[in-house]
Amino acid sequence: MSTVTKKELIDRIAENTQAKRVVVKRIVQCFLDEVIAELAKDNRLEFRDFGVFETRTRAARVAQNPKTLERVPVTAKRTVKFKMGRMMKQKLDSLVTAGDVE
């Protein structure tokens, strides 16, 4: 499994659309900024067939340091949950059944 960076995605989109890389970079960054802004407002983002992003609040709890066995309080925090959509699920399932995934 390899890592794909934002730069690599921008390069691919620019190549596929014949748009200037600078324009694609601005659009991608604007999209990401809007996603972050909406999640910060506690809004749900739904992209049909791709998936849904939602924020969740994890409750405060007491954890334990595995080395020292000391009990440590962990504060409540907001996280982002992603649930994949129908098309993504089908595509990933077809890759697994075809044996294309490592």
Phi, psi and omega per residue, in radians:
M1 nan 2.358 3.138
S2 -2.031 2.913 3.137
T3 -1.792 2.331 3.078
V4 -1.890 2.196 -3.111
T5 -1.589 2.914 3.081
K6 -1.043 -0.686 3.130
K7 -1.057 -0.759 3.135
E8 -1.134 -0.705 3.089
L9 -1.101 -0.736 3.119
I10 -1.072 -0.768 3.122
D11 -1.068 -0.742 3.130
R12 -1.120 -0.791 -3.135
I13 -1.112 -0.755 3.130
A14 -1.065 -0.716 3.137
E15 -1.184 -0.755 -3.106
N16 -1.222 -0.535 -3.079
T17 -1.766 -0.118 -3.080
Q18 1.073 0.377 3.092
A19 -1.570 2.738 3.114
K20 -1.177 2.468 -3.095
R21 -1.015 -0.672 -3.120
V22 -1.096 -0.704 -3.139
V23 -1.189 -0.792 3.128
V24 -1.076 -0.738 3.137
K25 -1.047 -0.757 -3.141
R26 -1.128 -0.705 -3.133
I27 -1.186 -0.799 -3.141
V28 -1.081 -0.780 -3.140
Q29 -1.125 -0.700 3.110
C30 -1.091 -0.749 3.105
F31 -1.036 -0.851 -3.126
L32 -1.104 -0.704 3.103
D33 -1.083 -0.703 3.129
E34 -1.177 -0.682 3.091
V35 -1.059 -0.823 3.135
I36 -1.084 -0.754 -3.120
A37 -1.092 -0.743 -3.130
E38 -1.198 -0.699 3.095
L39 -1.157 -0.606 3.103
A40 -1.141 -0.499 3.086
K41 -1.460 0.063 -3.136
D42 1.222 0.449 3.095
N43 -1.523 2.716 3.108
R44 -1.666 2.312 3.107
L45 -1.908 2.149 -3.124
E46 -2.096 2.120 3.070
F47 -2.007 1.838 -3.060
R48 -0.860 2.362 3.126
D49 1.209 -0.320 3.114
F50 -1.593 -1.024 3.126
G51 2.831 -3.095 -3.082
V52 -2.241 2.329 3.041
F53 -1.870 2.297 3.087
E54 -2.414 2.636 3.034
T55 -1.658 2.571 3.092
R56 -2.329 2.658 3.069
T57 -1.876 2.133 3.074
R58 -1.529 2.302 -3.079
A59 -1.187 2.667 3.035
A60 -1.145 2.602 -3.107
R61 -2.704 3.028 3.058
V62 -1.937 2.143 3.130
A63 -1.887 3.104 -3.125
Q64 -2.300 2.276 3.069
N65 -1.221 2.109 -3.073
P66 -1.155 -0.465 -3.138
K67 -1.353 -0.859 -3.029
T68 -1.710 -0.196 -3.062
L69 1.080 0.273 3.097
E70 -1.306 2.405 3.115
R71 -1.429 2.312 -3.046
V72 -2.232 2.262 3.090
P73 -1.317 2.376 3.084
V74 -2.016 2.159 -3.101
T75 -1.293 2.815 3.064
A76 -1.142 2.560 3.108
K77 -2.569 2.706 3.105
R78 -1.591 2.396 3.090
T79 -2.245 2.932 3.101
V80 -1.936 2.266 3.099
K81 -1.865 2.384 3.083
F82 -2.105 2.270 3.053
K83 -2.070 2.120 -3.065
M84 -1.240 2.630 -3.136
G85 -1.509 3.115 -3.042
R86 -1.043 -0.877 -3.093
M87 -1.124 -0.713 3.130
M88 -1.133 -0.758 3.136
K89 -1.062 -0.784 3.131
Q90 -1.093 -0.755 -3.118
K91 -1.118 -0.802 3.141
L92 -1.165 -0.689 3.102
D93 -1.130 -0.669 -3.134
S94 -1.196 -0.562 3.090
L95 -1.187 -0.668 -3.138
V96 -1.191 -0.776 -3.116
T97 -1.208 -0.492 3.120
A98 -1.423 -0.219 3.129
G99 1.410 0.347 -3.110
D100 -1.440 -0.246 -3.108
V101 -1.606 2.440 -3.138
E102 -1.333 nan nan
